[in-house]
Amino acid sequence: MPQIFKPSANTLAKASIVGGLLLAVSLIGLLIGLGRSSYVTRAQEFIEQPIQFSHAHHVGDDGIDCRYCHTSVETSSFAGIPPTKTCMNCHSQIWSTSPMLEPVRASIRDDRSLRWIRVHDLPDFVYFNHSVHVKNGVGCETCHGRVDEMPLTYQQNSLQMEWCLDCHRAPEKYVRPRSEIFTMGYRPPVPQSVQGPELVKAYGIESLTNCSTCHR
Amino acid sequence: MSVVQEREYDYVEGAAAGAVRGVPPVIAPGHTFETVNDKISGVILTKRTPIGWFLGFAIAFAFLMLLNLTIGKLLMEGIGIWGNNVPVGWAFDIINFVWWIGIGHAGTLISAILLLFRQQWRTSINRFAEAMTLFAVACAAMFPLLHTGRPWLAAYWLFPYPNTMGLWPQFRSPLIWDVFAVSTYGTVSALFWFTGLVPDMATLRDRAQSKAGRIIFGMLSLGWRGSARHWQRYEMAYLLLAGISTPLVLSVHTIVSFDFAVSVLPGWHATIFPPYFVAGAIYSGFAMVLTLAVPLRKFYGLEDFITMRHIHNMTKVMLVTGMIVAYGYANEAFFAWYSANPYEGYMMLNRMTGPYAPFYWSLIAINAAMIQLFWFRKVRNNIPLLFVLSLLVNVGMWLERFIIIVTSLHRDFLPSSWDMYAPTRWDFAMFAGTIGLFLSLFFLFIRFLPALAMFEMRTIVPEAKLQPEHHG
């Protein structure tokens, strides 16, 4: 009877055992990695807006406080998107004829809101409250990154649950004094390992990891 | 054939030994290595598939399609298509899961424990019993997965891996123990089954007429040449796998019983549960082996290989395990009285006289009363009757799970939340569908793979005993 397989089949058989294992491991690794990639989370991705509004210019160059526009961040779950009137406080005086700002003028003329595209969109099954975070020593920068360096706003972090839990499980790693909430590029004067636990104690911050804290 | 003779057969008594003691032999007289090979491989290496096979497969396949339809409906509409609802949050999905998992246990017991105890009668039934185990586990696994409603998300609910939620499964829950028990069970059973198939694959490779057959069986036989070294390694691997499988016979259904016993619910929270469930599993499993063996040996004329000895032994195992199960029922009733706990007492009273009482008394009639028939040699010799009884045993064991699950749940602690449970047509469709899946797989198995272990069968023919000089 002739041979069914060539001698190379022996090598192939052995290689396929190793190859199969490697393939399985790399597929699992790929899936775990892919789930965290910005391809899935949309982090680090510039979002086109109706107007090319630059936080880098308004916050970084002009030094406008976050709360000038996001007025309800300290009192409400929602930080607040400014009405066109807030824009016009300045832009009725400066750059008032700039073609770039035509949509802003059109908005006030026609009494129609600007349709900003939401950058940080949490899932609907998550309850999130800005004011409680701001009151308890979580700086804007901690979640939103260096907004003062973003020519177009993008999502800095993954917004995945493990990212939330990273802080909720150990808030002392991230809290800062209440006076520094709106500071960009904050550096703790004493090491965070010393300051963090003190602030947690002083502000009475709890590590809330109960499911119903966020999934109400 | 010299290959076979080189094996160590010290544990094989040979066919004649059994006959001396007045028990039917494990293989009918007059068989040689060649007739065993011919008979078993002839089923596979033929171009002519019997029309009966097509008929049976067509029916099984129709039910498999019903399963697909049900799953499609379930995924589109959610588990609301099933009848379970508060307070009966678990019903057909867990009943059928436990039922199928239980059935699988006979395969493992036959292949592992009977091997270690050197019971040569396991030889002609182990292969298809192991296949039965695998297919039953596949059917069982479907229920908890689909019970989640979104099985594609079930991976992170069930398996501990570094997921993006930063969460791990609840390791204190018996449901997660179940995941490990069942997946280990499935993996080890598959390995055991395939390892046992390798020498037979080589036989089929050598006997195959078609090129495709030679290549496929050649790949599956992993380069088996039947050298002494191959056999030595094979025996060691098979023994090790048997050693690994043996605790699984006890552990898997123990953990399944923890799903209930760990909860604090009258009728579930009982220490008798693990042994009672394991015995029930083996009992129902042997009933299923018998259900499959009777038509298989008839249809393919395998009466020489699956002899009355096998039928008798399986019946006896059913009798013993069935009596353990009956003892479990008695114990449940005893606990209900002896504990003097009003909830336990009510649970038992409700089982015996409540709305589901007919099911309770049916299962008692089958699992406690009917099995006493197996004491009689006349019954054990009556194959059509045994076939019917084995089917009834599986009905009885299904009813047992129904009673345990539904009666404890439908009478909640608060009478205001009492309710009745009734399955919907989709519950039945899903159950019938898994039976279709099971039978379809089984039909494919008997057509394309050796349903009996040829090389092990060769060890019990008289010819295997004839050349002592080879044993040197």
Interface residues (C-beta under 8 A of the other chain):
Chain A: M1 I4 F5 A9 N10 A13 I28 I32 G35 R36 S158 Q160 M161 E162 W163 L165 D166 R169
Chain B: Y161 P162 N163 T164 M165 G166 L167 R205 D206 R214 I215 G218 L222 G223
